[in-house]
Amino acid sequence: MSETTAHDAVDFAPPAEVGEMELYHAKTWIGKYVWSQDAKVIAIQYGITAIAIGLVALVLSVIMRLQLGFPNTFSFIDPSNYIQFVTMHGMIMVVYLLTALFLGGFGNYLIPLMVGARDMVFPYLNMISYWVYLAAVLILVASFFVPGGATGAGWTLYPPQAITEGTPGSDGGIILMLLSLGVFIIGFTMGGLNYVVTVLQARTRGMSLMRMPLTVWGIFVATILALLAFPALLVSAIMMLLDKLIGTSFFMPAMVSLGEQTAYDGGSPILFQHLFWFFGHPEVYIVALPAFGIVSDLLSTHARKAIFGYRMMVWAIVAIGGLSFIVWAHHMYVSGMNPYFGFFFATTTLIIAVPTALKVYNWVLTLWRGNIRLNVPMLFAIGFVFTFINGGLTGLFLGNVTVDLPLSDTYFVIAHFHMVMAVSPVLVIFGAIYHWYPKITGRMYDDGLAKVHFWLTFLGTYAIYYPMHYLGLEGIPRRYFAYGDTAFMSESSQDLNAAITIAAIVVALAQLFFIYNMIVSYFRGKKADPNPWEATTLEWQTADNPPKHGNFGPELPAVYRWAYDFGVPGAADDYIPQNVPPKDVKKA
Amino acid sequence: MSESVQLQPGLKGLVADWSSDQRAFKGVPWGKAMMWIFLLSDTFVFSCFLVAYMSVRMTTMVEWPNPSEVFALEAFGTPVPLLLIAIMTFILITSSGTMAMAVKFGYEKNRNVTFWLLIITALLGASFVGMQAFEWTKLIQEGVRPWSNPMGAPQFGAAFFMITGFHGTHVTFGVIFLIIIAIKVRRGDFDHERPGFMTGRKGRYEMVETMGLYWHFVDLVWVFIFAFFYLW
């Protein structure tokens, strides 16, 4: 042991247990960049596809806001379109953007680099995973163009209305939606198996699980959640497809539709809700846990301070992951299920607040007396902490049955989940993209543009969602095309809606700064230092910048310490990379 | 520091052991780890199916058909309850036995015996699917449809065809992969660790075991389907 007092640094890395991985080095341009088996290229493919479809969803949300802010102004939005846009906005954002970008994008890029592997363990499967995902996206896009248009069932796709005549897109739209989800799940499973096995079985010498950066922990646990939660969605999609296509009655009760008795009989719509939310609630954490992990690393790196309570952060991620499977029915307090269920699920829901609050405290304590560098990724990370606390606190209201009942299906719910699982993860995504942009492209982004992007996005989202809390407390229901004159709505609520719409347009336009910055900096940005943030994790210590296929040089790096050796007393620099043994540390 | 680190007693030692260097599961090849995790995910798929089936069976207002009568087969002039399904279950469980033996002989690098055991397993699996097709035909001829059936609740046909169909698809895929693995064994791909039949990756006899994991899983799932569908 040297004189520097680091967390768990030792001069020893065990000998390699597994032989070198055989990599398939493509010779053609198409093999390298299109049908690529390199996790980094696959990550970028995932990222670009997810952002592209996410922009579609962003445009849909602006159209929705135009209608709500200025009703009876735009002739191209009719009630059917409106509800279709609501549905597709939600589904795209949650599944096709956030899930795909965090796990397919950041997972693919960061897992092999951060754990010190040459690539994912099954590169071929990994490649197919992306192309299946792309197929799912294309099927989803196709659903806009079938007769009747995309489904308008709400992103939760509740039967019976999802497949009953009268709902927009109840023919081709819902069929393609369910098909697309099924395809997405198949593609995700291929990728997800890769991420989990890579983390478990393909780490480099010295990289124990308890030395992994929290980013990897977040993505790892989120992937396990996804592998266990998506089956419920797959099953419900299959069953609903059968109900729609061949007339089974799993979810469809006997009912009269458009004055006629339907052929359905004896199904259980509540069953769908249970299956859907058994997927749907872990899905929240599939999106949130990678964000938790990434934000921990951003805060620690840019505050030049070890993450506070690393082990507890890991346990909190694991605990949240476990608990997320037993809280699903808090989305169903008004569904008419047994009241004792509500009691149970309210309790477990509030228990989840404990590990979550623990993480928030630890982030704040990581910042406490840190040597904070307000780089753009740090701005986004701090913005995340604020937004997440806001959204988390309203979660306490909605988690309680009695408080939830009057707030259910109002704008309060919209405000809550957008703050906690839309804006928060998206802020982390932006922070992470700015953080790793120098590594991915080898060039720096434009700092000024990035700061403008941050402030417009951060303040703009507050201008959008804070007023929605008031609207919700007033009882204004969600998913309505227009409100007209209703006694319980105050006159000013329409003004508030108009203001929200203007803020939404500003935020949407602000994303142009981001896209412009990303594209132009890729060609014109100034060459980036291999480790511009002076970070400790392995991806910043690669021989090439950006790293080549195979990630590292001829020899894989060995790991001698945890990922958070910032400001170690006695060391010359304020950070020590993970692959530096204590005997090689420069003394002050 | 020496190579063997003394583990602390209790939870801390357990965590240290699990999170230990490079691999959480020592000596487990990647393919096998992947198969286990996939099967865990697939378990959730089948669990959701079975829970959904139980749920609709309890919520439907129409009477559920009596499985002893529906699944009876005429033998020697008397209807024997669950005759076909007993034979099918016996065959599938037998195939698990031959599969386990194939794994054993595989690790002994006994190419010939492994090949034949895999082929027998595949044949047993195929005959299971064949009998399932027979059972489907019989029910369809009796008027059972996914949307209705003459004996009672329409959910009976829906759940039966969906779940046994999903399981049958698993068996069918298993049979296809058993044949692929058998050909690989026959060609000696695993003895020479060369990239061979239908893959660019080096083959090892561990693949037989990975295949076996899948096959035993499909078998185990059948036990649950059997219990919940035919015995309830």
Interface residues (C-beta under 8 A of the other chain):
Chain A: V10 D11 F12 P14 A16 E17 V18 E22 Y24 V121 F122 Y124 T189 G192 L193 N194 V196 V197 L200 Q201 A202 R203 T204 R205 G206 M207 S208 L209 M210 L227 L228 A229 F230 P231 A232 L234 V235 S236 I238 M239 L242 I246 G247 T248 S249 F250 A263 D265 G266 G267 S268 L271 H274 L275 F278
Chain B: M1 E3 V15 A16 W18 S19 S20 D21 Q22 R23 A24 F25 K26 V28 W30 A33 M34 I37 F38 L40 S41 D42 F44 V45 S47 C48 F49 A52 S55 V56 T59 T60 M61 V62 P146 W147 A153 P154 Q155 G157 A158 A159 M162 F166 G200 R201 K202
